[in-house]
Structures are given as C-alpha cells and as structure tokens.
Amino acid sequence: MLTISQLAAYAGVTVRAVRHYHQIGLLPEPERDRSGYRAYDAAAVVRLIRIHSLADAGVPLARVQQLLDAGPEEFADGVAEIDSQLRAKIRRLQRNRERIARLAAGEQLALPRSVVGYLDRLRGLGVQERYIELERDAWIMIAARLPDQIDSVIAKKHEELDDPDMVRLYHLLGGALDWQVDDPRIVEVADILERLMIRAVADGETGAEGFDDQFVALLDATMIKSSPMAGRLLAILRERGWQGWTRIERVPAESAGGVGTEQATVEQRSSSARP
C-alpha cells in the first residue's frame, strides 16, 4: 500500500494535485489506516495516471470523469470532440499572436491592412503625422462599424488620391491643426472641399451607408474638436450652402455667393479627405 506522496510520485504529479482530484471527485479518497494515513493501492495508481494523462493532453477536468467511465466508442467520440475544440482554440490563439505581433506597429492592432496601407500612402505624400493620427482614429471607428465594407471604401479612397485637388487638400489639412480661425488657407480648403462636393453630386456619390445619426455626430464632434479652424471651415461651407462634415447636406446658402438653394443630401465621406 502507498502513502499519498508515494502515489503522487508514481503518477508524476504533486501531492497537491492528488488532493485536488479527491476534492472534485475524480480520484476516490481511500479509507485511512490505523495510523490515520490514507493507503492507496495499484488501482489508485492506474486511475491517477489516466487522469494525469488526459489532463496533460489538454482535456478539461470537467470532461475527464466522462472519458474515464466511457466505453471504447464513446471514448473515441469524446476525444474527437475535444480535439476539434482544441483546434479551434489553437486558431484563436494564433490570431491573437498575430495581433500581438503587430502591437509594435501601433495602428495595425485595430485596423485592417487596407487602412494601414492607405495611411502609409498619406505619409508618403508628406501628410503630417499629427493629422494622420486624427484620421487613423476615425478609421478605427469606421472599420469596426463597417467591417465587411471597409476594404472597398479604402479602394475608393486610393482612387481619389489620383485627384490633384485631393492631394492638395491633404497637404493643407496636414498642417491645419494649428491654424487660427483667421488663417486665409481655410478659404482654400473650403474651395477644394466645395469642388469635391459638387463633383460628388454630379457622380451620384452617396457613401456612408450604415452610419446612424449618433455615429455621424460622434465623427463630426471629433473633427470639430481637432482644431480651432474646424468651426470656421464649417461656417464658410454653410454660407455656401453646405452643412455637416461626415454627412454633408445641401441647404439654402446663407450668402449671395452660395452655390444654390435646392435640397440634396450628399453623404460625402468617400469623396473628401476626411474618413
């Protein structure tokens, strides 16, 4: 007969593990001998080795009892099911490792590769990093909102970067975070945006599907808080008959120089430098 420490040694586990198996009912606890010690036989050694082998193979302890008591066919089915679960867990862990490996790149953690590539293209155009960080945060929210559409949206954004107006707009906005409200370059930004909006109307561009009012307001608030010039830019566009930022709406112009008074909603996300 064996003591608990001898039993543990035979099975290659700790005494603490043996006691835990007693506690959860996997290993029956034997009667104590006259000296008050537990005495284990060969059957206990065999059962403990089987428990340890299953647990060491990744079988959850909650399933070990079922497999220990199963017949050959049930045992095989149970092992196959656990193997399938382990494979799925391995795939999840591999995806987690890939995401963790991208932590060093910062923005890649929360963004699809297509968006990362687009931001890198902006860097190649000389757009300042402060503005890219602002746009990156907007894309993080958009990508989470439209996961199945984000790649096509970004493909459209790449096409737009072939437009000299768009490139010029990015160069201006890249340094606009420090502009004051009376900076004359704000008017140039408004001019470019208006041209882009007019082209979007002519082309029937209606992007931004899937954005509810609350999400639109969130993106707009982020833009407005980014720089003192943002409010002034929106005011100029309003004077010309445009309202909003993420979802731009054609409204009656507030000055004689406005571009019109007809009503036409233009959800212009995919046709300007903003996300």
N, C-alpha and C positions, 0 to 999 in steps of 0.2 A: 504493500500500500504506500501511497505517496503523500507527502505534505503539499500544501498549496504552492510553495516555492519550487519544489521538485516538479510538480505538474507543469508550472509555467515554463521551467527550463526545458522540459521535454518538448513542449509545443513551440518554443521560441517566442513567447510573449512575456509580458510583465505580470507580476502579481496583481497590480492594479487593474490590468485588463481582465484577468480571471474574475476578480471581484465585480467588475462592471458587467461581465457576461452573466454572472449569478444574478445581479440586480435586475437585469432586463429579461431574465428568463431563458436565455439561450443555453446556458450550461446549468443543469440541475445541481443544487448545493447538497453535498452528501451529509449524512449524519456525522456528528463529532465522536471521536473515540473516548475512551475512559479518561484520557488526559485533557480532553476539551479541544483537541485539534481535529480539523477536517482530514479525512483519509480518502484519497482518490484511487480508483482502480484503472485498469487498462482501458476500459470503455470511455472513461472520462478523458484520457489522453487522446484517444482516437477522435472523439467528438470535438475536443478543443482544437486539434489540428485541422479538422474540417472547417470549423468556424473561422479560424485564423486564415486558412487558405482562401475561403470565399471573401472574407473582408479585405484581405490583401489584394485580391483581384479586382476590387472596386465594387463588390456587391454591397448595397446598403444593408446595414444591420437589420433594418425592418424587414428585408426580404430573406435574410439568412435562414431564419426559422422555417420559412416555407420551403426553401430548397433542401434543407436538411431532412425534412419529412417527406419529400416528394419521391414518387417513383421515377424510373428512368425517362419515360416520355415527358412527364410533367417537368422534370428537372431540365431536360434539353430545351423545352419551350421557354422555361423561365430564364435560362442562361441566354437564349437568343434574344429575348425581350430586353434583358439588362444590357446586352451587347449593343443593341440598337440605341438604347438611351445613352450609353457611354459614347457612341459615335457622334450623336447629336451634341453632347456636351463638349466633345473634343472640337467639333466645328465651331461652336460658340467661343470656346477658349482661343482658338486660332484667330477668329475675327477680332477678339479682344486684344490679342497680342499685336495684330496688325495696327489696330488703332493706337495702342500704347506706343508702338514704334514710331508713329507719326507725331507724337507729342512734341518732339524736338522741333518740328516744323511749325508748331503752334496752330495756325489756322486749319491745317489739314484734319485736325481732330474732329471738327464739327461740320466740315464742308465736303461736298463731293469733289472728286478730282477735276471735274469740268469747271467748277467755280474757282478752284485754286489756280488752274491754268489761265483762266480769264484775268484773275488778279495779277498773276505774273506778267501777263501781256501788258497790263496797265503800268506795271513797274518798268517794263521795257520801253514804254512811251515816255518815261520820265515823270509820271504822276507821283506826287509826294506821298510818303508812307503814311502820314497822318490822315490824309483823305482816304487812302486805300483801307486803312483800319476802320474808318467810319463805314465805308461801303461794305467791307467784309462782314461787319456785324449785321448789317441789313440782309445780306445774302444768307447768313446763318439762319435768320428767322424765315426767310422766303423758302430756303431749301427744306426746312423742316415742315413748312406749310404745304409745299408742292413737290414732294419727293419724286413723283413719277413724271413731272413736267420740267424739272429744273434743267436737265441736260438740253432739252430743246430750247428753253428760254436762253440759256447761255450761248447756244449756237447762233441764235438771232443776235445776241449782243456782239459776238465776234463779227458778224456781217456788218453791223452798224459801225464798227471801228474802222471800216474802209471808207467811211464818210469823213472828209476833212473837217466838216463842222463838228462832228462828234469828237474828233481828236483835239481840236481847238478847245472845245467845251471842257474836256477833261483837264487839259493843261491849265485852264483858268480855275476850275473848281479845285484842282490840286493844291492851289495856294490860297484859296478863298477863305479858309477857316479863320484867318487873322485879319481879314478885311473889316474896315469900319463901314457903317451904313452909308457914308457919303462917297465911297470909293467909286470912281467912274467906270471901273471894269464891271460893276454889277449890271450896268446897262448893256454892255456887250454880251454878258451871259444871258440876259433876258432876250436879246435879239436872236441869239443862236437857238435858245430853247423855243422861241416862238416859231422860227423857221422849221424846226424839227416837229413841232406840234402840227403845223399846217400840213407838212408832208404826211404825217401820220393820218390826219383826217382824209387826205386825198387817197391814201393807200388802204383805207379801211382798217387801220391797225386798232385792235381792241384788247390788247393783252391784259394781264392781271386778273383773269378769271380765278375764282376761288378765294378772293380776298373779301372778307366781310368788312363792315364799316369799322368795327373795333380794331381789326388788324391794320386797316388803312390809316386810322387815326394814330396808331402806335408808330408806324413808319414815318408818318408826317411829323409827329412830335419829335422823333429822333433827329430828323433833318433840321427842324426849326431850332432846336437847342444846340445844334452843332456850331453855329456861328452867328455873330450879330448881323451879318449881311443877309441871312436867310429870310428874315421877315421883310426886309426891304425888297428883295428879289420877288417874293410872292406879291407884294403890293404893286410892283411895276407890272407884273403879269396880269394882276386883277384889273389895272387901269386899261389894259389892252384887251380884256375880255376873256381871261383865263383864270380859273380858280382851282386850287388844290395842288398837290405835288405827286403823291402816289397815284391817285385817281384824279386826273385833270378834267375839269368840266368847262365847257364853253358857256360863258354867261354874258349878259349885256355889259359892254365896255363902260368904264367909268370916266372916260375922257373922249374927246372928239377924235383922238388919234387911235381909237380902238379898232380892232380888226373885224368887228361885226356884232350883231345882236341876236343872231339865231341861237337856239339851244341845241347843243350836241355834246354828248358825253364822250370823252376820249380818255380811256384808261391807258395812259401813256407810258407805263413802266418800261415796256420793251423798246421804246423809241426815244430815250434820253439817257444822259449819263448816270442817272440815279438807278438803283435796282428796281 
